[in-house]
Amino acid sequence: MTRVVTVTGACGFIGRHVVEALLTRGDYVYAVDALTYAADPSVLDDWARTFKPSQIKFMQANICDLSTLPDVDVIINLAAETHVDSSIKDSKRFVETNILGVHHLLELVRAKRGYDMPHFIQISTDEVYGDIQHGDSTETAPLAPSSPYAASKAAADHLVAAWARTYGLHYNIVRPSNCYGRHQYPEKLIPKAIRYLALGKRIPIHEDGSAARSWLAVEDCVSAILTIVDRGALDTIYNVPGNTEMSVRGVASLIVEAFHGPNAEPANFFALQYTRQGLDRRYHVDGSRLRGLGWAPTGDLRRDLPRIVEAERETLRW
C-alpha cells in the first residue's frame, strides 16, 4: 500500500535515511525540518536529483511552531535534540523540542477528524530505561532516565500514550539503540572520533570508556521503523536492539585500528577521564517483540566501521 507520510527531523541523521527508504519504495513524503545545526540541508539537492519532485515536499519548520499538519497516513516524529552532553549543559531546548514540540504535534493530530487522524510514530530511545547492569530491558520495564535528554524523551512517550487513551489517536513508540552510520552529525562518538584523529587530536572519552552500549546500524533502525509502520500492532511500544554490544573504549579502539592500521596502540590516541554527570553504565534492550514481526538486523559494527572511517576521512566535517 502506498502511503503519504510526514517525517519530522527529515534532514537529520536518521531522518534522511527514513525519507530515502520511503521514497525508494514509492511512498509520498512531507519532509519537515527546522534546519538547526545538526541538519544537513544539502540532502535536499540529493533528493531532487534522485527522486521524482512529485514524491516529496519540503517544509522548513520547527515542530513547536507548525501551524497546520497536512492530511497524511502516518507521522514519523524524528525531530529532537539528542546530544546528552548538550542536555546536561543546557536542558531548556531539550524540554522545548522533545516535550513541548511533541505536545504541539499531538494537538495538531487531535484537531483532525477521526478518519483523517494519522498514525503517530514517536521515535524514542533506549536511554529512557536507564542503567541495566545485566540482561535486557523489555518494553514493560519502568522508565528510569538519567540525563535531561533521556527524561525529555520519556516525558514525550508518556504524552503520546496519554493522548492515545484520552483522544483515540493510534500510535507506536519506537526505542532504538545507539545508531551509527554515514552522515551522522560529528558530535556523536564515531564521527567525532574520526574527526579528532584526522586533526591529530586524542579522542575524548568519558571516564575509563567502560560504559557499554548496544550499537545499531542506521539501515537496521530504518527497516525497523518501516516494519512497525507496515505490520506493527497499534498502540504498542517496540524496542530496537543493536547488532553488537561494546564499550565506548572498544568502539574507539576499532576506529583507531581502522584509521592507523592494526599495529596502532589505541590507548595512545585516547584522552580519558572526562566526566559526564549521571553517566549510564550500560543499555541493552530486548527485541523479541520486534523480531516477532519478522525484523532482524543485518549490520555488523566490526564489519561496518572500517567503511565508515574510510568515507569520513575523505571529507573532514566540522
C-alpha positions in Angstrom: 0.0 0.0 0.0 1.3 3.4 -1.0 1.3 5.9 1.9 1.6 9.7 2.4 4.0 10.2 5.3 5.1 13.2 7.3 8.7 12.9 8.5 9.8 15.5 11.0 13.6 15.9 11.5 13.8 14.8 7.9 17.3 16.4 7.3 18.9 14.8 10.4 20.9 11.6 10.6 18.1 9.0 10.9 15.5 11.2 9.2 17.3 11.4 5.9 17.6 7.6 5.8 13.9 7.2 6.6 12.9 9.7 3.9 15.0 7.9 1.3 13.7 4.5 2.3 10.1 5.7 2.0 10.7 7.4 -1.4 12.5 4.4 -2.7 9.6 2.1 -2.0 7.2 4.6 -3.7 5.6 6.5 -0.7 5.0 10.2 -0.8 6.7 12.3 1.9 6.2 15.7 3.5 9.7 16.3 4.8 9.7 18.7 7.8 12.9 20.1 9.3 13.8 23.3 11.2 17.4 23.1 9.7 19.1 23.6 13.0 22.8 23.0 13.5 22.6 19.2 13.2 20.6 19.1 9.9 22.2 18.7 6.5 20.4 20.9 4.0 22.5 19.5 1.1 20.3 16.4 1.3 17.5 18.4 -0.3 19.6 18.7 -3.5 20.3 14.9 -3.3 16.6 14.2 -3.1 15.9 16.5 -6.0 18.4 14.7 -8.2 17.4 11.1 -7.1 13.6 11.1 -6.7 10.6 12.5 -8.6 9.7 16.0 -7.5 6.1 14.9 -7.2 7.0 12.4 -4.5 8.4 14.8 -1.9 7.5 18.2 -0.4 9.8 20.0 1.9 8.7 22.4 4.7 11.2 24.3 6.8 9.6 24.5 10.2 10.1 23.8 13.9 7.7 21.3 15.3 6.9 23.7 18.1 5.6 26.3 15.6 3.8 24.3 12.9 0.5 26.0 12.1 -1.0 23.1 10.3 -0.5 19.4 9.5 -1.1 18.1 6.0 -3.5 15.2 5.6 -1.3 12.1 5.8 -1.5 8.5 6.7 1.5 8.4 9.1 3.6 10.9 11.0 7.1 9.7 11.9 8.5 12.1 14.5 12.3 12.2 14.4 12.6 15.9 15.3 14.6 16.1 18.6 17.5 17.4 20.4 19.6 14.3 21.0 23.1 15.0 22.4 23.3 14.0 26.0 26.3 16.3 26.9 24.4 19.3 25.5 21.3 18.4 27.5 23.4 18.4 30.7 24.8 21.9 29.8 21.5 23.4 28.7 18.3 21.4 29.2 15.9 24.1 28.1 15.9 23.4 24.4 15.5 19.7 25.1 12.3 20.4 27.1 11.1 22.8 24.3 11.7 20.4 21.4 11.4 17.0 22.9 8.4 17.6 25.1 6.6 20.8 24.0 7.2 20.0 20.4 5.7 16.6 20.7 2.8 18.1 22.6 2.2 20.5 19.7 2.3 17.7 17.2 -0.2 15.7 19.2 -2.6 18.7 19.4 -2.4 19.1 15.6 -3.3 15.4 15.2 -6.1 15.7 17.8 -7.6 18.6 15.9 -8.2 16.4 12.8 -11.4 14.5 12.2 -11.3 10.9 13.3 -10.9 9.4 9.9 -8.2 11.9 9.0 -6.2 11.3 12.2 -2.8 9.9 11.2 -0.9 7.0 12.8 1.7 8.7 15.1 5.1 7.1 15.3 7.2 8.5 18.1 10.9 7.8 17.8 12.2 7.5 21.4 15.4 5.9 22.7 16.7 3.0 24.8 18.0 5.6 27.3 14.6 6.0 28.8 15.1 2.8 30.7 18.3 4.0 32.3 21.1 1.6 33.5 20.7 -2.1 33.3 23.7 -3.9 34.6 22.7 -7.4 33.3 20.1 -8.7 30.9 17.8 -6.7 28.7 15.1 -4.0 29.2 11.7 -5.1 27.9 9.0 -2.7 26.7 7.2 -3.1 30.0 10.2 -2.1 32.1 9.8 1.0 34.2 11.3 4.2 32.8 14.3 5.5 34.8 16.0 8.1 32.7 19.3 9.5 33.9 20.0 12.6 31.7 17.9 15.6 30.9 17.8 14.2 27.3 16.5 10.8 28.3 14.0 12.4 30.7 12.6 14.6 27.9 12.2 11.6 25.7 10.5 9.6 28.5 8.1 12.5 29.1 7.2 12.6 25.4 6.5 8.8 25.4 4.0 9.4 28.3 2.3 12.2 26.4 1.8 10.0 23.3 0.3 7.2 25.3 -1.9 9.6 27.2 -3.2 11.3 24.1 -4.0 7.9 22.6 -6.0 6.9 25.7 -7.8 10.2 26.0 -8.3 11.3 22.4 -8.2 8.0 20.5 -5.2 8.6 18.3 -3.2 5.5 17.2 0.5 5.3 17.9 3.7 3.4 18.1 6.7 4.3 20.2 10.0 3.1 18.9 13.0 2.8 21.2 16.2 2.3 19.1 19.7 1.5 20.5 22.7 3.7 19.7 22.7 4.2 15.9 25.7 4.5 13.8 26.3 5.0 10.0 27.1 7.5 7.3 26.0 11.2 7.6 25.9 11.1 11.4 26.5 14.6 12.9 30.1 14.7 14.3 29.1 15.4 17.9 28.4 11.7 18.2 31.1 9.2 19.2 32.0 7.6 15.9 32.2 10.6 13.6 33.7 12.7 16.4 36.4 10.1 17.0 37.3 10.0 13.3 37.4 13.8 13.1 39.7 14.1 16.1 42.1 11.5 14.6 42.0 13.4 11.2 43.0 16.5 13.1 45.8 14.8 15.0 44.0 15.0 18.3 43.2 12.5 21.0 39.7 11.1 21.2 37.9 12.4 24.3 36.3 9.5 26.3 34.2 9.7 29.4 36.0 8.3 32.5 37.7 5.0 31.5 35.5 4.2 28.5 33.9 1.1 30.0 30.3 2.3 29.6 28.6 -0.3 27.3 26.1 0.4 24.5 24.2 -1.7 22.0 25.2 -0.4 18.5 22.6 -0.4 15.8 23.3 0.3 12.1 21.1 3.1 10.9 19.8 1.0 8.0 18.6 -1.6 10.5 16.9 1.2 12.5 15.1 2.4 9.4 14.0 -1.1 8.4 12.6 -1.5 12.0 10.6 1.8 11.7 9.2 0.7 8.4 8.4 -2.7 9.7 6.4 -1.2 12.5 4.6 1.2 10.2 3.6 -1.7 7.9 3.0 -4.6 10.4 3.2 -3.3 13.9 0.4 -3.7 16.4 -1.3 -0.4 17.0 -0.7 1.4 20.3 2.3 -0.7 21.1 5.9 0.0 22.0 8.8 -1.6 20.2 12.5 -1.8 21.2 15.1 -1.9 18.5 18.2 -3.8 19.7 21.6 -3.3 18.2 23.7 -5.9 16.5 26.7 -5.5 18.7 27.2 -4.8 22.4 30.5 -3.0 23.0 32.1 -0.4 25.3 32.8 3.1 24.2 36.5 2.3 24.6 36.1 -0.8 22.4 34.4 1.2 19.6 37.1 3.9 19.8 39.8 1.2 19.6 38.3 -0.2 16.4 38.2 3.3 14.9 41.9 3.8 15.8 42.8 0.5 14.2 40.8 1.3 11.0 42.4 4.8 10.8 46.0 4.0 11.7 46.3 0.3 10.9 46.3 -3.0 13.0 49.6 -2.2 14.7 48.4 1.1 16.2 48.2 1.1 20.0 44.7 2.6 20.7 45.5 3.9 24.2 48.0 6.3 22.7 45.1 8.1 20.9 42.7 8.4 23.9 42.1 11.3 26.3 40.4 9.6 29.3 38.8 10.8 32.5 36.4 13.3 31.0 33.4 13.3 33.3 29.7 13.0 32.2 27.3 13.7 35.1 24.8 10.9 35.5 26.7 8.6 33.2 24.8 5.4 32.4 27.0 2.3 32.5 25.0 0.0 30.2 22.0 0.0 27.9 20.6 -3.1 26.3 17.0 -3.7 25.1 15.1 -6.9 24.4 13.9 -7.0 20.8 11.7 -10.1 20.9 8.5 -8.1 20.1 10.0 -6.6 17.0 11.6 -9.8 15.9 8.1 -11.3 16.0 7.2 -9.0 13.1 9.9 -10.6 11.0 12.6 -7.9 11.6 16.2 -8.8 12.1 19.3 -6.6 11.9 21.8 -7.1 9.1 24.5 -4.7 10.2 27.7 -5.6 11.9 29.7 -2.9 13.8 33.1 -4.6 13.3 32.5 -5.0 9.6 30.9 -1.6 9.1 33.3 0.6 11.0 36.3 0.5 8.5 34.0 1.6 5.7 32.6 4.4 7.8 36.1 5.5 8.7 37.2 5.5 5.1 34.3 7.5 3.9 34.6 10.1 6.8 38.3 10.7 6.4 37.8 11.6 2.7 35.9 14.7 3.7 36.5 16.4 7.0 33.2 17.5 8.6 33.5 20.2 11.2 
